[in-house]
């Protein structure tokens, strides 16, 4: 039968309300609506979800997932990766409702379901089996279990279909799959170990086991939370590119969108997500919740290169410098405008000499229209009273330089020399970190600074890095920080500055 339109459904519902309660037409209309619902559930994964799970709270990402699953089921899409945050209906969709819907449409096909433990995978199998056996499911699909299907993790349909659940590392010999579902292949315990061998073992198991059990024309769905650049999602995509292998469609869902709004506002409030963000390390938030894991492989400035200032108050500083890297405009895709404030202080080194060090005192980062940027730059200048204010003369930096000078604020404009790219500038200050001269406090905002620096040059944002390198280049070239590799020059004059 052809599906009813939304207007037709609403029309029939209004008719029912107008008819006498004992009218035989009510039963006919209800049967028509029920038949339409059944056909809709067969064709639409989202309709099936809503029928099987009435309390379900739909979000925009669920519609995207449902559309992708439908393309997999139709054979249009063969390789799908979905990276998404915890507690956003990942497993309920991919490992519970999808297998049941797929076997309803194709009771003769085979599914291999995996998770990071066999216990978890078998638990999914039990839920799927029980759903397929339920009365509500049977109203939609005629799929039946075979009489000998007793095990939760291994069962068959009466049409020759097969469901097999297995944990990561388990053997799949003798099993085939028309649909391979991999759900969160990494456990938190493994991820805490941090070694690349943990992720390598999972990829080796995938490539030598489940991947080779795929039937001709079979499909793979990987749905997971990111942990590392070397996790299964990362390795599959990277190896596919290097070896010109399978073409994967990758869908990434950050818990907080670039606008700052929640991905799933119907369930997660921005306040709740911001609270989680404040409680966990930046690296975990970026990887697990934002699907943006940091890789220090190839990083110029690694996290361990920073020295941590453990005291509550920063040291008295002899010289303060404030550095602005400004963006073009305020929108969801724009870069951030960033201001970092740094200070030079003196500390005894291992040889007992009173040596200069640099400490990060503050970092401000936001997307702003120009009037707000101008107000904030003036505010931060008055708050810190830096000895030197540097603004890169690009984007909104050029008009900002003009406006602040009109206010009587002394500043230096920074124009990168031709051929001096971002990587070259960071390399020029990296020896300050290698030498142990760069400090930062134990604060959340400082952790974000270290995280962005550790992700450079492969991270999504480099605004903090630009502000940092601009400031530290001025320190070096101004003679405030001296290394053995620098020319000896004691002619620079250091101005004493109060610290606020």
URKA-V571857 format. One record per residue. RES is the residue in one letter. PHI is phi in degrees with one decimal (* if undefined). PSI is psi in whole degrees, 0 to 359 (* if undefined). D_CENTER is the distance of its C-alpha to the mean C-alpha in Angstrom with 1 decimal. Layout:
res=(RES/RES)
phi=(PHI/PHI)
psi=(PSI/PSI)
d_center=(D_CENTER/D_CENTER)
This chain:
res=(X/X/X/X/X/X/X/X/X/X/X/X/X/X/X/X/X/X/X/X/X/X/X/X/X/X/X/X/X/X/X/X/X/X/X/X/X/X/X/X/X/X/X/X/X/X/X/X/X/X/X/X/X/X/X/X/X/X/X/X/X/X/X/X/X/X/X/X/X/X/X/X/X/X/X/X/X/X/X/X/X/X/X/X/X/X/X/X/X/X/X/X/X/X/X/X/X/X/X/X/X/X/X/X/X/X/X/X/X/X/X/X/X/X/X/X/X/X/X/X/X/X/X/X/X/X/X/X/X/X/X/X/X/X/X/X/X/X/X/X/X/X/X/X/X/X/X/X/X/X/X/X/X/X/X/X/X/X/X/X/X/X/X/X/X/X/X/X/X/X/X/X/X/X/X/X/X/X/X/X/X/X/X/X/X/X/X/X/X/X/X/X/X/X/X/X/X/X/X/X/X/X/X/X/X/X/X/X/X/X/X/X/X/X/X/X/X/X/X/X/X/X/X/X/X/X/X/X/X/X/X/X/X/X/X/X/X/X/X/X/X/X/X/X/X/X/X/X/X/X/X/X/X/X/X/X/X/X/X/X/X/X/X/X/X/X/X/X/X/X/X/X/X/X/X/X/X/X/X/X/X/X/X/X/X/X/X/X/X/X/X/X/X/X/X/X/X/X/X/X/X/X/X/X/X/X/X/X/X/X/X/X/X/X/X/X/X/X/X/X/X/X/X/X/X/X/X/X/X/X/X/X/X/X/X/X/X/X/X/X/X/X/X/X/X/X/X/X/X/X/X/X/X/X/X/X/X/X/X/X/X/X/X/X/X/X/X/X/X/X/X/X/X/X/X/X/X/X/X/X/X/X/X/X/X/X/X/X/X/X/X/X/X/X/X/X/X/X/X/X/X/X/X/X/X/X/X/X/X/X/X/X/X/X/X/X/X/X/X/X/X/X/X/X/X/X/X/X/X/X/X/X/X/X/X/X/X/X/X/X/X/X/X/X/X/X/X/X/X/X/X/X/X/X/X/X/X/X/X/X/X/X/X/X/X/X/X/X/X/X/X/X/X/X/X/X/X/X/X/X/X/X/X/X/X/X/X/X/X/X/X/X/X/X/X/X/X/X/X/X)
phi=(*/-82.2/-72.8/-75.6/-79.3/-60.0/-64.7/-66.0/-62.9/-63.0/-63.5/-64.1/-65.0/-67.0/-61.9/-57.5/-64.3/-89.1/-76.7/-61.4/-60.6/-94.2/-70.7/-66.0/-68.8/-62.4/-63.5/-63.0/-66.2/-63.9/-65.5/-63.9/-66.1/-67.3/-64.7/-64.8/-63.2/-64.1/-63.7/-65.5/-66.7/-68.9/-88.8/-113.7/-63.6/-64.6/-64.6/-62.4/-58.5/-65.7/-74.8/-82.9/-136.3/-54.8/-76.6/-54.8/-104.5/-79.7/-125.4/-62.3/-72.2/-65.8/-64.3/-66.8/-62.8/-61.7/-63.2/-67.2/-63.6/-63.8/-69.6/-66.2/-61.9/-79.4/91.3/-71.3/-117.2/-104.4/-134.3/-135.0/-120.0/-122.4/-104.3/-151.1/-73.5/-63.8/59.7/-123.9/70.5/-66.3/-74.5/-60.2/-75.1/-81.7/-110.5/-117.6/-78.0/-62.5/-59.1/-64.7/-65.9/-62.8/-73.0/-68.6/-75.1/-132.3/-66.0/-93.6/-94.1/-117.9/-123.6/-111.6/-111.6/-125.7/-147.8/-71.6/-131.6/-64.8/-59.6/-67.4/-62.0/-66.0/-61.0/-61.5/-59.5/-65.4/-64.9/-64.6/-59.7/-65.6/-67.4/-60.8/-84.0/-77.9/-66.3/-62.2/-66.0/-66.3/-68.9/-100.0/-119.3/-84.9/-58.3/-118.5/-81.4/-69.7/-62.8/-98.7/-84.2/-105.3/-72.3/-67.6/-97.7/-144.9/-150.2/-129.2/-96.4/-70.4/-97.0/94.4/-70.9/-143.5/-123.8/-135.6/-105.4/-150.6/-87.1/-58.4/97.8/-76.6/-84.3/-123.4/-57.7/87.5/-107.7/-122.0/-142.8/-83.9/-137.5/-105.5/-113.7/-115.1/-114.8/43.2/-72.5/-109.3/-88.7/-63.2/-61.9/-65.5/-61.8/-67.6/-67.4/78.4/-78.5/-67.2/-65.0/-61.7/-75.4/-62.5/-63.9/-67.2/-65.0/-62.9/-63.5/-61.0/-72.8/-96.2/-113.1/-53.6/-59.2/-84.1/-94.8/-72.1/-71.6/-56.4/80.2/-71.9/-123.4/-126.2/-123.0/-112.2/-125.8/-161.2/-93.8/-73.5/-125.7/-158.9/-62.0/-100.7/-69.2/-61.0/-58.5/-64.2/-70.0/-60.8/-65.7/-63.1/-70.0/-64.8/-69.7/-64.0/-101.6/53.9/-94.1/-56.2/-92.7/-104.7/-96.2/-114.7/-114.1/-120.0/-118.1/-79.7/-61.1/-112.7/-71.9/-53.5/-74.0/95.3/-80.3/-68.5/-63.0/-126.3/-65.1/-67.6/-123.4/-106.2/-82.7/-60.8/-61.5/-65.1/-68.1/-63.8/-65.9/-62.6/-57.2/-73.9/-91.8/-106.7/-58.9/-56.7/-61.3/-70.8/-61.1/-64.1/-76.9/-76.2/-97.6/-104.5/59.2/-132.9/-65.8/-91.9/-116.3/-90.5/-70.8/88.1/-69.4/-80.4/-120.4/-85.6/-58.2/-71.0/-76.8/-76.3/-99.8/-96.7/-86.6/-90.2/-76.6/-66.0/-103.5/-72.1/-73.8/-63.2/-110.7/-83.8/-153.5/-116.6/-133.2/-118.5/-129.2/-109.3/-119.2/-104.9/-98.6/-77.7/-158.0/-95.0/-159.0/-62.1/-102.4/-70.4/-69.0/-90.4/-93.6/-130.5/-126.1/-112.7/-119.6/-128.9/-139.3/-96.1/-136.2/-113.7/-147.0/-66.8/-90.1/-63.9/-86.6/87.5/-83.3/-81.9/-109.7/-74.4/-133.2/-121.1/-129.3/-79.3/-100.9/-163.4/-143.1/-114.5/-145.5/-164.9/-95.3/-143.6/-74.6/-59.1/-57.5/-68.0/-60.4/-61.5/-63.2/-68.2/-62.4/-65.4/-62.1/-68.9/-63.9/-67.0/-67.8/-101.1/46.8/-66.6/-73.3/-142.9/-116.8/-119.6/-131.6/-70.1/-86.4/-154.5/50.2/-84.3/-66.8/-61.9/-66.4/-65.4/-58.7/-62.2/-65.3/-69.2/-65.2/-64.1/-82.7/87.5/-88.4/-73.2/-154.4/-116.7/-92.6/-112.4/-122.7/-57.1/-68.0/-59.7/89.8/-91.8/-84.3/-59.1/-64.5/-63.0/-67.2/-68.4/-59.7/-68.3/-111.6/-64.4/-68.3/-62.9/-72.9/-59.1/-83.1/77.9/-97.6/-106.5/-118.3/-148.9/-78.0/-88.6/-133.0/-63.8/-65.7/-69.2/-63.5/-65.9/-63.3/-62.3/-65.9/-66.7/-65.0/-69.6/-86.4/-74.7/-97.1/-102.4/-79.6/-75.9/-128.5/-139.3/-65.7/-64.9/-59.6/-62.5/-64.2/-62.5/-64.9/-62.6/-68.6/-70.6/-63.3/-63.7/-60.4/-66.9/-73.1/-87.3/84.0/-74.6/-117.2/-120.2/-116.5/-59.9/-79.1/-85.0/-68.3/-71.4/-153.5/-98.5/-81.4/-70.1/-104.7/-102.2/-97.7/-71.9/-130.0/-75.5/-106.6/-114.3)
psi=(153/145/147/150/166/319/321/320/314/323/314/323/321/322/317/318/333/337/152/149/331/12/129/342/335/316/319/317/319/322/320/316/322/319/322/320/319/313/323/320/327/323/327/120/320/322/321/315/313/329/321/339/74/324/359/134/110/140/169/327/333/322/322/317/316/317/320/319/323/322/327/313/325/350/359/324/126/334/118/130/129/117/124/161/165/153/39/29/33/303/324/321/305/327/354/297/323/311/321/316/318/315/338/319/323/75/350/357/170/139/134/123/128/154/176/344/153/323/316/316/318/325/319/316/321/317/317/315/315/324/316/329/353/157/321/319/318/339/336/311/140/6/129/151/148/156/335/14/88/322/138/326/357/108/166/159/164/348/7/3/163/138/128/121/138/146/161/131/346/159/141/19/133/356/145/164/128/333/119/121/123/115/115/74/348/133/160/323/318/315/327/338/328/347/147/337/332/315/326/322/321/317/320/318/316/311/330/346/264/320/327/355/5/134/159/128/6/165/155/133/123/120/123/164/136/147/324/160/338/10/180/317/313/316/322/311/314/315/329/321/314/322/6/48/218/144/116/140/125/124/126/130/106/144/319/124/164/332/348/352/150/149/322/70/340/341/315/123/156/322/317/318/321/326/318/316/322/337/333/159/150/319/321/318/313/320/302/321/329/356/37/67/146/138/125/0/118/358/139/321/105/160/320/352/339/145/136/126/109/348/156/319/143/164/158/134/140/338/134/140/138/134/125/133/114/154/174/310/169/113/174/335/353/157/170/156/133/137/122/143/131/156/147/130/166/139/142/131/188/334/0/2/148/99/148/143/165/138/139/122/331/152/123/135/126/160/126/148/163/316/320/321/315/315/318/320/319/318/313/328/314/326/318/338/59/152/334/130/124/133/128/132/72/169/231/4/323/308/331/319/314/313/318/324/325/334/355/15/121/135/165/134/139/123/110/137/155/129/354/88/179/315/320/321/320/320/326/338/359/332/338/321/316/326/356/28/353/125/157/155/169/77/164/314/327/326/323/323/312/323/315/322/322/334/347/137/16/359/171/332/148/21/317/319/317/316/318/309/325/317/313/331/319/320/314/311/340/357/10/327/129/130/165/332/349/156/140/121/106/14/349/144/126/132/131/131/143/151/135/*)
d_center=(42.4/40.6/37.9/39.0/37.5/35.9/39.2/41.3/39.5/39.9/43.6/44.4/42.9/45.1/48.1/47.7/47.9/51.1/52.9/55.2/53.6/56.1/55.5/55.0/52.7/50.0/49.7/49.6/46.9/44.8/45.3/44.2/41.0/40.3/40.9/38.5/35.8/36.3/36.1/33.0/31.3/32.4/30.9/27.8/25.2/24.2/27.9/28.2/25.4/27.1/30.4/29.5/27.3/29.1/27.1/23.8/21.9/20.5/17.4/16.5/13.7/16.6/18.8/16.5/16.2/19.9/20.8/19.0/20.8/24.0/23.8/23.4/26.4/28.5/27.9/26.4/23.0/23.3/19.9/16.7/13.2/10.9/7.4/6.9/7.2/10.7/13.7/12.8/15.7/14.1/17.2/19.7/19.0/18.6/20.9/23.4/24.1/23.3/25.7/28.4/28.1/28.2/31.2/32.9/32.7/33.6/35.4/36.7/33.3/31.6/28.2/26.7/24.1/22.2/20.2/20.0/23.4/26.4/27.0/23.8/24.4/28.0/26.9/25.0/28.2/30.4/28.6/28.7/32.4/33.3/31.8/33.6/36.8/36.4/38.8/36.2/34.6/38.1/38.9/36.3/36.4/39.6/37.7/39.5/38.9/41.5/44.1/43.1/39.4/39.3/36.5/33.1/31.2/33.7/35.4/36.9/37.8/41.4/40.6/39.5/35.8/34.0/31.0/30.1/27.6/26.7/24.7/23.0/25.9/28.5/31.0/31.0/34.3/36.3/33.5/32.2/29.4/29.2/25.7/23.6/20.7/18.4/16.5/14.4/16.7/15.7/17.1/16.2/19.6/18.9/15.6/17.7/20.2/17.9/20.2/19.4/22.2/20.3/17.8/20.8/22.8/20.4/20.3/24.0/24.6/22.6/24.4/27.8/27.7/25.9/25.3/29.1/30.0/28.8/31.7/32.6/30.5/28.0/24.3/21.2/18.2/15.3/13.0/10.8/8.1/6.9/9.3/10.5/11.2/14.2/13.0/14.6/12.1/12.2/16.0/16.8/15.6/17.1/20.3/20.6/20.7/23.0/25.3/25.3/24.5/23.0/21.2/17.8/16.1/12.3/10.6/6.9/6.6/4.7/7.3/8.8/9.6/11.0/14.3/13.3/14.2/12.6/11.3/14.2/16.8/19.5/18.2/15.9/17.4/15.8/18.1/16.9/13.2/14.5/16.7/14.1/12.3/15.9/16.8/14.3/13.9/11.6/10.4/9.6/7.9/5.6/5.2/6.0/5.1/2.3/1.7/4.0/6.9/10.1/13.2/16.6/18.4/20.2/19.2/22.3/21.7/20.4/19.7/23.0/24.9/24.7/27.5/26.8/29.3/29.9/32.5/32.0/33.6/33.0/36.0/38.5/37.6/40.2/38.2/35.2/33.2/30.7/28.5/26.9/24.5/24.5/22.6/24.5/23.8/21.8/19.5/16.0/15.6/17.8/17.3/18.0/21.5/21.6/24.7/25.1/28.4/29.9/33.2/35.7/37.3/39.7/39.5/41.7/40.4/41.5/44.8/45.6/45.2/43.9/40.9/38.5/34.8/31.9/29.8/26.8/28.1/25.7/22.6/22.2/19.3/19.2/19.6/23.3/26.2/29.0/31.3/28.7/27.8/31.6/32.1/29.2/30.5/34.0/32.9/31.1/34.1/36.5/34.4/34.3/37.3/36.0/38.7/36.7/34.3/32.6/30.9/29.8/31.9/29.5/27.6/28.7/30.0/33.4/34.3/33.0/35.3/38.2/37.6/37.4/40.4/42.3/41.6/43.2/40.2/40.6/37.7/37.0/35.3/33.2/33.3/31.8/34.6/34.6/32.7/30.8/27.2/24.2/24.2/27.9/27.7/25.2/27.5/30.4/29.2/27.6/31.0/30.9/28.0/29.7/32.8/31.3/32.2/28.8/28.0/25.5/25.8/24.1/22.0/18.5/18.7/20.1/17.3/14.9/17.5/17.7/13.9/14.0/17.3/16.2/13.5/16.3/17.4/14.3/11.7/10.7/13.1/16.5/18.4/18.9/20.0/22.5/24.0/24.2/25.9/28.2/29.4/30.0/31.8/34.1/34.7/35.7/37.7/39.4/40.6/38.9/37.3/39.6/38.8/41.3/40.1/40.9/44.4/46.5/47.0/48.0/48.9/45.7/46.3/43.9/44.0/43.7/41.2/40.7/37.4/36.0)
